[in-house]
Amino acid sequence: MSFTNIIAVINQKGGVGKSTTAHAIGAGLSLKGYKVLFIDLDAQGNLSYTAGAQAGGLSALDVLQLQATAKEAIQSTEQGDIIASSPGLSGADTTITSTGKEYRLREAIAPLNGLYDYIVIDTPPALGILAINALTACTDAIIPAQADIYSLQGISQLHSTIETVKRYCNPSLNIKGIVLTRFNSRAIISREAADMIEQTAEQLHTKLYQSKIRECTAIKEAQATRKSIYDYAPQSNAAADYSALVDEIIKEE
């Protein structure tokens, strides 16, 4: 694969398993032999922590502020390569303000094209400059959501932002799909909300992934031990569900 697929995992609503999904997608792709780079744009740094990144080195903030190149900021960990988060990302909307600010990430990672099969970007739970940078830089967006009415509202707001980015910054941006997380198939409300989200996906010219990520305590345990779900609990529901999701993503290429 000479062209790098860049996937932004995005939802401005918190608590939907965004960082978990970003990590599981990247780790799953790595297991299947693809070369993956993680980029953590969330100031909370959950992806960086789970991936085993060292704090205090060059970070995504240094790259966005033009104080380091993307290559210089890459850390190699046991779980793969990552450009780590920084707490300073929380102030990005006030520090990254100059003309062309939406293109900072896109321009920074352009020299990496072809060096990786996939770049997976985790984003903060807000539609600020960091999310805009991710959407401007990526080829595809994946939206993790829970089967509830708040996620439906959030997806509609996110779609408006994505359409604006497509119009002005990234015409080729594609919503790859919506993935349901923390899913409980036994709950009637979950099934009903899933049906509504599937209808919403069709209206947005995308799809709801067939793979639904079931609630699983092994995910939190894996994160606490800084391991991927596949290494920590390979027989768990979450490992099976995320592996199936990765298969769906690969088949789309």
Protein Blocks (a to p, Z undefined) as FASTA:
>chain_A
ZZdcddddddfbghkommmmmmmmmmmmmmnopacddddfbfnlmmmmmnopaehiacfk
lmmnopacfklmpccdfkbccddddfklmmmmmmmmcghklmmmmmmmmmmgojambdcd
ddddbdbfklmmmmmmpmbdcddddddfklmmmmmmmmmmmmmmmmmmmmmbccfbacde
hiafkbmklmmmmmmmmmmmmmnopacdfbdcdddfklmmmmmnopafklmmmmbmklmm
mmmmmmmmmmmZZ
